[in-house]
């Protein structure tokens, strides 16, 4: 989060950053450590799995306000898979 803040544009109440993650509370602590609560929106997507398949998604707004439909992790998950395939460790 420190690097994100250093490399990002200045934030304000009118120009907020949006963050989305899984249900890991470490993200909440890290966001609040480096960003003013009034300058961010943060939502979590918690996936319930059965037999390796996602059977339920729970979206919750943790900081700020955002549309729940915007709380999704599919884009970063795809990006991570793409990067991992390019740098596959043997």
Secondary structure, DSSP 8 states (H G I E B T S, - for coil): -HHHHHHS----SSS-EEEEE-S-THHHHHHHHHS-GGGEEEEEEEEEEETTEEEEEEEEEEES---GGG---HHHHHHHHHHHHHT---
